[in-house]
Amino acid sequence: MRLDRFLVSLARPARCTNRCGACGLDCSTDVFILIALATGENRGESRLREVLDHRSGDRVDVVEVRKRLLRLSRRGLVLLERGRRTPLQRIERFSITRDGRAFLASHARALDLLAEEIHVALLSR
């Protein structure tokens, strides 16, 4: 069952968002942000945007990065430090929270199970 959903997600166009059924995050960008923060890429918005550009293959706008950081912050996965409360203001510092690390670990376990299921399916054919 999971294999079918995974194969369907691969067949989607690249512009289509790939939302996780468990958490509702846009896995193609939000998870890349969490991975970048977990590996220490929290030196600034421009550096984070460069990492996202490289990983996703598309150009990610700074405003889009800020919006996604704010959304992840509302979910408790990212800690933001900024002055005023305007959503498009430059975010001074950001870091991944303990919940964000647990979220990545749970998704990594799910991906391991999915990869194992795909491997078994390929061997059985």
NUVOMI-992345 format. One record per residue: x, y, z of N, C-alpha, C in turn. Coordinates in steps of 0.02 Angstrom, whole numbers, plus 50000, padded with zeros to 5 digits. Example, Ala and Ser with C-alpha at 12.3 -4.5 7.8 and 13.67 -1.06 7.14 Angstrom:
506604971650390506154977550390506604983550390
506424988850354506844994750357506455000250394
//
This chain:
500414994050000500005000050000500445006350000
500945006650044501385012450046501795013049983
501985007349955502375007449894501995010749838
501345009349833500935012449781500905019949788
500815022349850500795029549862501455032849845
501995029449862502665032049847502765032649772
502585027449735502665027649662502235032949630
501635033949657501195039349631501515046049644
501825046949703502145053349719502735054649673
503085049449652503635050349605503385052449536
502785050349518502515051949452502245058949448
502165062349504501895069149504502405073949472
502155079449443502625084449417503035087449474
503615090049458504065092749508503775098849544
503355102649511503065108649542502525106949594
502245100949590501715098949636502005097849705
501665100349757501925099449824501825092249846
502265089849886502245083049911502125083349986
501505083350006501345083950077501355077150111
501625077150171501655071150212500955069650239
500735063550233500075061750259500035061850334
500595060750368500595060450441500595067450473
500975072050446501055078550479500805084450438
500705083550373500455088950332500985093850308
501615092650323502145097150300502295095850227
502515101150195502745100550125503445097550128
503485091050118504105087450129504665089750083
504495092250026505025094149979505415100150002
505145104450043505505110450066505565110750141
505015109650177505035110250250505515105350282
505525099250257505985094250285506705096050267
506815098850208507485101150190507715106650238
507255111050258507425116250306507635113150373
507235108350397507395105050460508065101350457
508185097950401508825094450393509405099350394
509325104950358509855109950356509985112850425
509455114150464509545116850531509865111550577
509675105250568509955099950610510695098950597
510915100450535511625099650519512015106050531
511705111150559512065117150579512045122850529
511615122650480511575128050431511095133550456
511275136650512510845141950539511215148550544
511655149850496512055155950497511695161850466
511135160750435510765166250406510275163950352
509805168350337509295166650287509595165350219
510085169350200510375168550133510735161950126
511095159850178511445153350176510935147650174
510405148250213509885143050213509555142650145
509435148450114509135148550047509595145149996
510245146350002510725143049956510695135449964
510655133150026510615125950038509975123150007
509425126650016508785124349988508795124449912
509105129649883509165129849810509545123849784
510085122149818510495116549797510125109849804
509775108949861509435102549873508815101649830
508425106849820507795106149784507885106849709
508415110149687508525111049616508165117149588
507725120249627507365126249607507605132149649
507485138049623507665144149660507115145449712
507315145949775506855147149830506915154449850
506365158049852506355165149868506465166149944
506775171649963506895173150033506235173750071
505735176850040505085177550073504785170750086
504865166050039504615159250048504965155750106
505615156850112505995153950168505725156650234
505615163250237505355166250299504665163550317
504225162950266503555160250279503595153150306
504025149150276504095142150298504395141650368
504885145950383505175146050450504645148050502
504215152950485503685154950530503185149250541
503015145650487502535140050493502845134450536
503475132950525503805127850566503865130050639
503945136550649503975139250717503305138450752
502755139750716502095138850745501955131650764
502255126950729502175119850745502645117650801
503105122050823503565120450877504185116750854
504315116650789504885112850763505505117150755
505415123750752505975128450742505895134150792
506445136350821506445142050867506705148150829
506295153450828506485159650793506615165150843
507095169350827507215175350868507225181250821
506755185850831506715191750789506445197450830
506525203450804506305209450840505555210550836
505335213450781504625215050774504235208850752
503575209450750503155203750734502905203750662
503215207450618502995207250549503245200950516
502825197450477503025190950450503575191250398
503655196950365504155197150312504805200450335
504845202050399505465204950426506015199650427
506625201950421507195197450423507215193850490
507305187350488507345183450549508085183150569
508225185450629508925186150650509255179450662
508955175350705509255168850721508715163650722
508895157550703508415152150705508785145650719
508445141050750508755134550766508215129350771
508405123050765507935117550769507815115950842
507195114150859507025112450928507095104950939
507015102851001507025095751018506465092150981
505875095250978505315092350941505475091650867
505835096550840506025096250770506495090350756
506955089250802507405083450794507025076850800
506545076550846506145070450854505715069250791
505465074750763505065074350701505495071350645
506115073750637506555071150585506715063750598
506825061950660506985054950676506395050350659
505785052550675505205048350659505105047650584
505225053050547505165052550474505725048350445
506315048550475506865044350450506705037050460
506405035350517506205028350528505675026250478
505195030650464504675029050415504975028150345
505465032350328505785031650263506205025250259
506515023250314506885016950315506415011050302
505825011150334505335005850324505095005850252
504975011750224504745012250155505285009750107
505905011450120506455009150077506515001550080
506424998750139506454991450146505884988150108
505284991150112504704988550076504814988850001
505104994249977505254994849905505774989649884
506284988749926506804983849910506514976749905
506084974949953505764968349952505324967649890
504954972949873504514972649815504914971849751
505484975149746505904974549686506224967649681
506414964749737506714958149737506204952649719
505584953849738505074948749726504824948749654
504994953749615504754953949545505214950649498
//
